[in-house]
Amino acid sequence: MEEIKRIQLSEIADLITKGTTPTTLGYEFKDEGVNFLKIECFDENGAFLESKVTHISEECHKKLKRSQLKAGDVLFSIAGAIGRVAIVTEEMIPANTNQALAIIRISDEQVYLPYIKLILTSPIVIEQFERKKQGVAQLNLSLKDINEISIPLPNKDKQIELAELFDKVADIIVKRNMELTSLDNLIQARFVEMFGDPLDKKIANMIFTECLEFNPKKSEVKNLQDIKASFVPMECIGTDGSFTIRDSGKVREYYKGYTYFRDGDVLLAKITPCFENGKVAIAEGCENGIGFGTTEFHVFRPKCGISNSYWIKYLLKNEGVHKLATMNMSGSAGQKRIQTPFFQKLKIFLPPLELQNQFADFVRSTDKLKVEIQKSLDETQILFDSLMQKYFG
């Protein structure tokens, strides 16, 4: 078996540098012009998000000569979301970037760029950053750190073999995620198809909190202190609408200092950025049907004969409602919340319960498909992680 040599990234790179923020040099961002690429222009897998691109003038691009990008450059995030990796393509050129992205330029014909992208996201490299992070709240990497990254470099044929293997598995992961997103979009579209715009003043016929029970009083379980209940912190509410139970204990352990809810209640994160990220879920599977969670939840309980959980959940996820709520958040930066009065004044269209129930049936059937896709996604992710560990752990 061929022994695989380890090298520092600087040994194969012609250039390792970074950019500058144009405004520090007196230039402004433009609506059009030369592409200016930031971390947010790429997703976690390094896919290019053209809609996130800002622009600079040709004059500014020429001024920022050091960070003018070329096709084939490897971009590596060194501030903020550390370790995001992308390869610059011809479609992105001409382009420039800022100081949060390191530019790694490699022209060695014995180096396969997709392999470099792969290895830079592997446990081998991540572990090197974790060692630097010890005792540091927010890690930022220097160009020296990037130069000193140690990686295994097999022969080019092996690089291609490994990159293609991981690409095949990664493509399945991307496909499964797209399928889940499509089903989520389908549910949102069905909501609008069945109920229209819930904020349309021509049909709005009810104050939102009058068609449900808003933030139910925990005195309901005051005399149930010794029975078991579930505990659900903020991180157990997924942006995909998932609901996970973290722990369980007696009601007395959670009664003071936490928000009370029951199975079937809809939980909404009321604080930034959790609200903006879409954290809303239906509680289910709690011990004795009782749950407690962070005080940063608003709780919405359906009223028998008037509303159901699925209609409430997707009304809260509705684009128009979400946008209006975001505009009405208050508080200091980083601690903004949707306050109780917003929902107490929100006038919406309340559809007949029969129509709500038809929508609930549609969501439940779609959720069954999502469960199967999620299972496949989880299995594929485990395969990807195990391959990473096998080859680069």
C-alpha positions in Angstrom: 0.0 0.0 0.0 1.3 3.4 -1.0 2.3 5.6 1.9 0.4 8.9 1.8 2.5 11.9 2.5 1.3 14.8 4.7 2.0 18.3 3.7 1.2 21.8 4.8 -1.2 23.7 2.5 1.5 26.3 1.8 3.6 23.6 0.0 1.1 23.3 -2.8 -0.4 26.8 -2.8 0.9 29.6 -5.1 -1.0 32.1 -3.1 -2.9 32.3 0.3 -4.4 35.7 1.0 -7.6 37.4 1.9 -9.6 40.5 0.9 -10.8 43.8 2.3 -14.2 45.4 3.0 -14.6 48.1 0.3 -16.2 50.6 2.6 -13.0 50.8 4.6 -11.4 52.3 1.5 -14.3 54.7 0.8 -16.1 52.6 -1.8 -19.8 51.7 -1.6 -21.6 48.5 -2.6 -23.5 48.7 -5.9 -26.7 47.1 -7.3 -24.6 45.8 -10.2 -21.0 45.5 -11.3 -18.2 43.1 -10.3 -19.4 40.3 -8.0 -18.3 40.7 -4.4 -18.4 37.3 -2.7 -19.0 36.9 1.1 -19.5 33.8 3.3 -23.3 34.1 2.9 -22.8 33.6 -0.9 -22.2 29.9 -0.3 -24.2 27.3 1.6 -22.7 24.8 4.1 -21.8 22.5 1.1 -20.1 25.3 -0.8 -22.9 25.7 -3.3 -23.0 29.2 -4.9 -26.0 31.3 -3.9 -26.2 33.9 -6.6 -29.1 35.7 -4.9 -26.8 36.6 -2.0 -24.1 38.3 -4.1 -23.4 42.1 -3.7 -21.4 44.1 -6.2 -18.6 46.7 -6.4 -17.5 49.0 -9.1 -14.8 48.2 -11.6 -12.6 50.9 -10.0 -13.0 49.3 -6.6 -12.2 45.9 -8.1 -9.0 47.2 -9.6 -8.0 48.9 -6.3 -8.5 45.5 -4.4 -5.9 43.8 -6.6 -4.8 41.4 -4.0 -8.2 39.7 -3.7 -9.2 39.6 -7.4 -10.5 36.1 -7.8 -9.7 33.5 -10.5 -11.6 30.4 -11.6 -10.2 27.5 -9.5 -9.5 29.5 -6.4 -10.5 27.8 -3.2 -12.3 30.0 -0.7 -12.1 29.1 2.9 -14.0 31.0 5.6 -11.8 32.2 8.4 -14.2 34.3 10.4 -17.8 33.8 11.5 -18.9 30.4 10.0 -15.4 28.9 10.2 -14.5 26.2 7.7 -17.0 26.8 4.9 -15.3 25.8 1.6 -16.1 26.7 -2.0 -14.4 26.6 -5.4 -14.6 29.7 -7.6 -16.1 28.9 -11.1 -16.0 30.8 -14.4 -19.6 31.9 -13.9 -18.6 33.9 -10.8 -15.8 35.8 -12.5 -15.0 38.7 -12.4 -15.2 38.7 -8.6 -13.6 39.9 -5.4 -14.0 39.1 -1.7 -13.5 40.3 1.8 -11.3 39.5 4.8 -13.6 36.7 6.1 -12.6 34.5 3.2 -9.1 33.2 2.6 -8.2 32.7 -1.0 -6.1 29.6 -1.7 -4.7 29.4 -5.2 -3.3 26.1 -6.4 -1.9 25.5 -9.9 0.0 22.2 -9.2 -1.3 19.8 -11.8 -0.9 16.9 -9.4 -3.6 18.4 -7.1 -7.3 17.8 -7.7 -9.2 20.8 -6.4 -12.4 18.9 -5.4 -10.1 16.7 -3.2 -8.8 19.9 -1.5 -12.3 21.0 -0.9 -13.1 17.6 0.6 -10.1 17.4 2.8 -10.6 21.0 4.1 -14.0 19.9 5.5 -12.7 16.6 7.0 -12.1 15.7 10.6 -8.4 16.0 10.0 -8.6 19.7 9.4 -11.5 20.4 11.8 -9.5 18.9 14.6 -6.7 21.3 13.9 -9.1 24.2 14.4 -10.6 22.8 17.5 -7.2 22.7 19.2 -6.8 26.4 18.4 -10.2 27.2 19.7 -9.6 26.0 23.3 -10.3 28.9 25.7 -11.5 31.2 22.8 -15.1 32.3 22.7 -15.1 33.2 19.0 -12.4 31.7 16.8 -11.0 33.7 13.9 -8.2 32.1 11.8 -5.2 34.0 10.5 -3.5 33.4 7.1 -0.7 31.8 9.0 -3.2 29.3 10.4 -4.3 28.5 6.8 -0.7 28.2 5.6 0.0 25.6 8.3 -3.0 23.4 7.8 -1.6 19.8 7.5 -3.3 17.5 5.0 -2.7 14.0 3.6 -2.0 14.2 -0.2 -2.2 10.9 -2.0 -1.4 10.6 -5.7 -3.8 12.3 -8.1 -5.7 9.2 -9.1 -6.5 8.5 -5.4 -7.5 12.1 -4.9 -10.0 11.8 -7.8 -11.3 8.4 -6.5 -12.0 9.8 -3.1 -13.5 13.1 -4.3 -15.9 11.2 -6.6 -16.9 8.7 -3.9 -17.8 11.5 -1.5 -19.5 13.6 -4.2 -21.9 10.7 -5.0 -22.9 10.4 -1.3 -23.1 14.2 -0.9 -25.3 14.4 -4.0 -27.8 12.0 -2.4 -27.8 14.2 0.8 -28.5 17.3 -1.3 -31.3 15.5 -3.2 -33.0 14.4 0.0 -32.8 17.9 1.5 -34.3 19.3 -1.7 -37.2 16.8 -1.5 -37.9 17.8 2.1 -37.9 21.5 1.1 -40.2 20.8 -1.8 -42.7 19.0 0.6 -42.5 22.0 3.0 -43.2 24.4 0.2 -46.1 22.2 -1.0 -47.7 22.4 2.4 -47.3 26.2 2.5 -48.8 26.4 -1.0 -51.8 24.2 0.0 -52.4 26.5 3.0 -52.7 29.5 0.7 -54.8 27.6 -1.9 -57.3 26.5 0.8 -57.4 29.6 3.0 -56.0 32.5 0.9 -54.2 35.4 2.5 -55.1 35.1 6.3 -54.4 38.9 6.7 -56.7 40.0 3.8 -58.8 42.7 5.4 -61.7 41.9 3.1 -62.1 38.4 4.7 -60.4 38.8 8.1 -63.1 38.0 10.6 -61.5 37.2 14.0 -58.8 38.3 16.4 -56.3 35.5 16.4 -56.2 34.9 20.2 -60.0 34.6 20.3 -60.0 31.4 18.2 -57.6 29.6 20.5 -56.2 29.6 24.1 -53.1 31.8 24.2 -50.3 31.0 26.7 -52.5 28.7 28.9 -52.1 29.2 32.7 -49.9 26.6 34.4 -52.3 26.6 37.3 -54.0 23.8 35.4 -51.3 21.5 36.7 -50.9 23.1 40.1 -52.3 20.1 41.9 -50.3 17.6 39.8 -46.9 18.4 41.2 -45.8 14.7 41.6 -46.7 13.4 38.2 -44.1 13.2 35.4 -43.8 15.8 32.6 -41.5 16.4 29.7 -38.9 19.1 29.3 -38.2 20.8 25.9 -35.5 23.5 25.5 -35.3 25.8 22.5 -32.8 23.6 20.6 -35.4 20.8 20.6 -37.7 22.8 18.3 -36.3 22.5 14.8 -36.5 25.0 12.0 -38.2 22.2 10.0 -41.0 22.1 12.5 -39.7 19.1 14.4 -40.4 18.6 18.1 -38.0 16.6 20.4 -38.2 15.8 24.1 -35.0 16.4 26.0 -35.8 15.2 29.4 -38.5 14.3 31.9 -39.1 14.9 35.6 -41.9 15.7 38.0 -44.0 18.7 37.4 -42.7 20.3 40.6 -39.2 20.5 39.0 -40.4 22.7 36.2 -43.4 24.5 37.6 -41.5 27.6 38.5 -39.4 29.3 35.9 -40.6 27.5 32.7 -43.4 27.7 30.2 -46.2 25.2 30.4 -47.9 23.4 27.5 -49.7 20.1 26.6 -49.7 17.7 23.7 -51.4 19.3 20.7 -50.3 22.9 21.7 -48.4 24.9 19.1 -45.0 26.3 20.4 -43.5 29.4 18.8 -40.1 30.8 19.5 -40.6 34.4 20.3 -37.0 35.7 20.4 -34.6 36.6 17.7 -33.0 34.8 15.8 -35.1 31.7 16.7 -38.3 33.3 15.5 -36.8 34.5 12.2 -35.4 31.0 11.7 -39.0 29.5 11.8 -39.0 27.6 15.0 -42.6 26.5 15.4 -43.9 23.0 16.3 -46.8 21.0 17.6 -46.1 19.3 21.0 -46.5 15.6 21.0 -45.5 12.5 23.0 -45.0 14.3 26.3 -45.1 12.4 29.6 -48.8 12.4 30.7 -49.4 14.8 27.9 -47.7 17.6 29.9 -44.6 19.6 28.9 -42.5 22.5 30.1 -39.9 24.5 28.2 -38.0 27.8 27.9 -39.8 31.0 28.7 -39.0 32.1 25.2 -42.0 30.1 23.9 -45.4 31.5 23.1 -48.0 28.7 23.4 -51.2 28.4 21.2 -53.8 25.9 22.2 -56.6 25.0 19.7 -60.2 25.7 20.9 -62.5 22.7 20.5 -64.9 23.2 17.6 -63.1 26.3 16.4 -59.5 25.6 15.5 -56.9 22.8 15.1 -53.1 22.6 15.7 -52.1 22.3 12.0 -54.0 25.4 10.9 -52.5 27.4 13.8 -48.9 26.1 13.1 -49.0 27.0 9.4 -50.7 30.3 9.9 -47.8 31.2 12.1 -45.4 30.0 9.4 -47.3 31.9 6.7 -45.0 34.4 4.9 -47.3 37.4 5.4 -47.9 36.7 9.1 -44.2 36.0 9.7 -43.2 39.2 8.0 -45.7 41.3 9.9 -44.6 39.7 13.2 -40.9 40.4 12.4 -41.7 44.1 11.8 -43.4 44.3 15.2 -40.6 42.7 17.2 -39.3 44.9 20.0 -36.4 45.0 22.4 -32.6 45.5 22.3 -30.5 44.2 19.4 -30.0 40.5 19.7 -32.9 40.2 22.2 -35.9 41.3 20.2 -39.2 39.5 20.9 -42.7 39.2 19.6 -44.7 40.6 22.5 -48.1 39.3 23.6 -50.1 42.3 22.4 -49.2 41.6 18.8 -51.2 38.4 18.7 -54.0 39.9 20.8 -54.5 42.6 18.1 -53.8 40.4 15.0 -56.9 40.1 12.9 -57.0 37.0 10.7 -59.4 34.9 8.5 -60.7 32.0 10.5 -61.8 29.2 8.1 -64.4 26.7 8.9 -63.2 23.8 11.1 -64.1 21.3 8.4 -61.7 23.0 6.0 -59.0 23.2 8.7 -59.4 19.4 9.3 -59.0 18.7 5.5 -55.8 20.7 5.6 -54.6 18.7 8.7 -55.2 15.5 6.8 -53.1 16.7 3.9 -50.3 17.8 6.3 -50.3 14.4 8.1 -50.1 12.5 4.8 -47.3 14.7 3.6 -45.5 14.3 6.9 -45.5 10.5 6.4 -43.5 11.1 3.2 -41.2 13.4 5.0 -40.5 10.8 7.7 -39.4 8.3 5.0 -37.2 10.8 3.2 -35.7 12.0 6.6 -34.9 8.3 7.4 -33.1 7.9 4.1 -31.3 11.3 4.7 -30.2 10.3 8.2 -28.9 6.9 6.9 -27.0 8.6 4.1 -25.5 11.2 6.5 -24.3 8.4 8.7 -22.6 6.7 5.7 -21.0 10.0 4.7 -19.7 10.6 8.3 -18.4 7.0 8.6 -16.5 7.4 5.3 -15.0 10.6 6.5 -13.9 8.9 9.7 -12.5 5.9 7.7 -10.4 7.9 5.3 -9.7 11.1 7.3 -10.5 10.4 10.9 
